[in-house]
């Protein structure tokens, strides 16, 4: 799978570790930055990941920050993106089964590295359930 990944300074450490984890599983990973723990403005990096996923250049995207909230909000401003802020394995599973999330947001300051990696694994491996959820996805993507 082709996966885009990006973070601000507060998510940099886990971004690097998740990128290595994804590569070890055989995924193609493109890192959109940032490249250090020096403070940056997260929308500049997150928006690039979201656009690449929305344009179909990548199948999925993963973004990280301190809490993951601003990153999810930024990504979700991009048409066609359904970015789920996940804090445990169950929220990750449901974001794929019910919401067909094409992006994942993680808060590095909110969990251990082991939990973050477990979330990523479940999120990648959980298929969209379809059925009654298709209509809801269409409603999410509808412009108003």
Buried (B, 14 or more C-beta within 10 A) or exposed (E): EBBBBBBBBBBBBBBBBBBEBBEEEEBEBBBBBBBEEEEBEBBBBBBBBBBBBBEEEBBBBBBBBBBBEBBBBBBBEBEEBBBBBBBEBEBBBBBBBBBBBBBBBBBBEBBEEEBBBBBBBBBBEBEBBEEEBEEEBEEEEEEE
